[in-house]
Amino acid sequence: MRTILLLLAIAFPLAAEIGPRSEEERKATAHVIATGTVQAVYSRTRALADPAYENTLYVIEVAVGRVEKGEGVGALVYARGWQISKRPENWVGGSGHYFPGAAGKSRGTDLAQGDRVRLFLVRAQDGGLDLVLPNGLDLLPAVDGPK
């Protein structure tokens, strides 16, 4: 019996929420680190195999102001992320990307045009740029214009 339980635990590990990564971990993990201004957020909700589960996939279009790390970044970057949309009651597990927000902003879909962000990105196998999971985005303070 113990052997069966051990095999099940190895084959089906719990999908727990990943704790926030430190600044050092995010810098070491990221292939690209850039700051800029949000131009748009595009999102789509996708049902999973079980209809009780849905995720929202999103892309944040950012006009790049500065690249701190990495190469091959143009004037615009498209950062991909995800967040849960629907889960059964009492479900436990990962919830996707999140960041310490201001004014109620804590998910990629909460961002608006004009928000300033710092992105920690990993280059995916398909060449796209994904936010470091789970906290690969910092919301930066707004910059005051000329007075």
N, C-alpha and C positions, 0 to 999 in steps of 0.2 A: 504493500500500500504506500509506504514512504517513497519508494522508487517511482511509482506512478505520479504522486504529488510533486516530486522533484522534477520529473520530466515535464509535467504540465506547467510548472513555474518557469522553467527555462524556455519552453516553447511559446508561452503566452504571458510575457512579462506585463506588469501593470503599466498602463500609459499615463504616468503621472505628469502633472504640470512641471515644466522645467523652470527652475528658479532663475531670477534675473542674473545675467552675466555681469561680471565686474568690467570696469573700463579697460583694464589690461586684457581680459579674456576677449572682449569685443574687438579690440585693436589687433590682437594676435590672430583671431579667427577670420576677420574681414580681409577680402582681397581688394576691396575699394572702400575708402572712407571719403565722403563728400558732404559739403554743406550747400544749401541752396533754398530756393523758394518754391513752394508747391504751386503748380500750375493747374492741376486737375487730379481727381481721384476717380478711377474707373473700377466698378465692382460688379460681381455676379455671384448669386447664391447657387450653390450646387448641392443637390441631394446626393447622399451616399447610398450604398446598397440597401440599408435599412431606412425606411422613410422617417424614422424618429431622429435621424441625424442629418444635419445640413451644415455646410461650411460656406462662408463668404470669402471668395478669392478677390483680391484687389491689386491694382497697379497704381502707384503714386508717380505722377509725372512731375519731375523736379527740374527747374532751371538751375544749373550748377553755377555756384558762385566761386567755390574753391574745392580743389581736390587735395586731400591730406595724404592719401595713400592710393596707389594703384595707377594703372595706365589704361588707355583705350576708352576714356570717358569723354563724351562730347559735351555740347552745350546743354543738352537735355539728358536726363537719366530716367529710366523706368524701373522703379523698385517694386518687386512683387512680394506680397504677404498674404496671410490668411487669418481668419478668426472664426470661432464657432458661431453659428447662427441658431441652431436648434439641437437640443440634447434631451434625453429622457430625464424626468425628475430624479434627483439623487445621483446623477451620473458624476463620475470622478475621472479626470484626465486632463490632458493638455487643452489649452484654449486658443492656441495660436499666438500671433504677435501682439504685444502690448508695449506701452511706453509710459513713463511718468508724465502725465499730461497736466495741462492747466485749463481752467474753465471747462471742466468735464470732458476734455479730450484725452482718451487713453487708447484708442484703436485707430488703425489706418483709415477706416471709413469715417472717423470723426474729423479728419483734417479738412481744411478748406483752402481755397485759392488764396495765396498771400502768406500762408503760414510758413515760417522759417524752420528748417529741419536739418539735422545732421544724420546722415545715413551710414550704417555699417552694413556692407553688402558682401555676399559671397557669390562667385560666379558659378552658376549651375551647369550641369552637363550639356544642356541645350544652348548655352551661351548667355542666357538671361541672368539678371542680377536679382537675387533674393535677399531680403532682410535677414540678418543674423537672428536666429531664433533664441529666445523669445523677444528680446528687447533691443533690436537692431536699429532703433530710431530714437533720436532725442528731439523734443520740441524746443526750439530756441526762442528767446525773447524777441519780440518785434523790434525792428530797427526804426528809430524815429527819423523822419525825413528832414531836409534842411529847414532851418527856422529863419 
